[in-house]
């Protein structure tokens, strides 16, 4: 079942919403934090542009933090040092 095609002004937003729905769909099947982050980093590239993405997860049951980061192939602009 599909709705009417989006208006031209809605097309970019419709594509972003569809990409976000794909991200959500792929994330719901992940139970491993590392796999979850890999899917998140890969799928978000279709929605937003980023140089670096990070995720911090906290497991209250074991009082443990997990950090995940990924960078794109594009170089990261760095501020000039003082």
C-alpha positions in Angstrom: 0.0 0.0 0.0 1.5 3.3 -1.0 0.2 6.8 -0.6 0.1 9.6 -3.2 3.5 10.7 -4.5 5.1 13.5 -2.5 5.0 17.0 -3.9 8.3 18.3 -5.2 8.9 20.5 -2.2 8.3 17.4 0.1 10.5 15.0 -1.9 13.8 15.6 0.0 12.0 15.3 3.4 10.2 12.2 2.3 13.5 10.6 1.3 15.0 11.4 4.6 12.0 10.0 6.5 12.1 6.9 4.5 15.9 6.5 5.2 15.2 7.0 8.9 12.5 4.4 8.9 15.1 2.0 7.3 17.5 2.9 10.1 15.0 2.1 12.7 14.0 -1.1 11.0 17.6 -2.4 10.9 18.3 -1.3 14.4 15.4 -3.2 16.0 17.0 -6.5 15.1 20.4 -5.8 16.8 21.2 -7.1 20.3 25.0 -6.7 20.2 26.1 -3.1 20.9 29.0 -3.3 18.4 26.7 -4.6 15.6 24.1 -2.0 16.6 26.6 0.8 16.2 28.0 -0.5 12.9 24.4 -0.6 11.5 23.7 2.9 12.9 26.9 4.4 11.4 26.3 2.8 8.0 22.6 3.7 7.7 22.9 7.2 9.0 25.2 8.1 6.0 22.0 7.9 3.9 20.3 10.5 6.1 22.9 13.0 7.3 26.5 14.0 6.5 29.0 13.6 9.3 32.8 13.4 9.8 32.7 11.4 13.1 29.8 9.7 14.9 29.9 8.4 18.4 27.7 6.5 20.7 27.8 5.9 24.4 25.8 3.1 26.0 25.4 2.5 29.7 24.4 -0.9 31.0 23.0 -0.3 34.5 22.9 -4.0 35.4 26.7 -4.2 35.3 27.5 -0.5 35.7 29.5 -0.5 32.5 29.8 2.2 29.8 30.5 1.3 26.2 31.8 3.8 23.7 31.8 3.4 19.9 33.1 5.8 17.3 33.4 5.8 13.5 34.8 8.2 11.0 34.0 8.8 7.4 36.6 8.6 4.6 36.4 12.4 4.3 39.2 14.2 6.2 38.1 16.0 9.4 38.6 19.8 9.4 40.7 20.7 12.5 40.9 24.0 14.2 44.2 25.8 14.0 46.2 25.5 17.2 46.9 28.7 19.2 
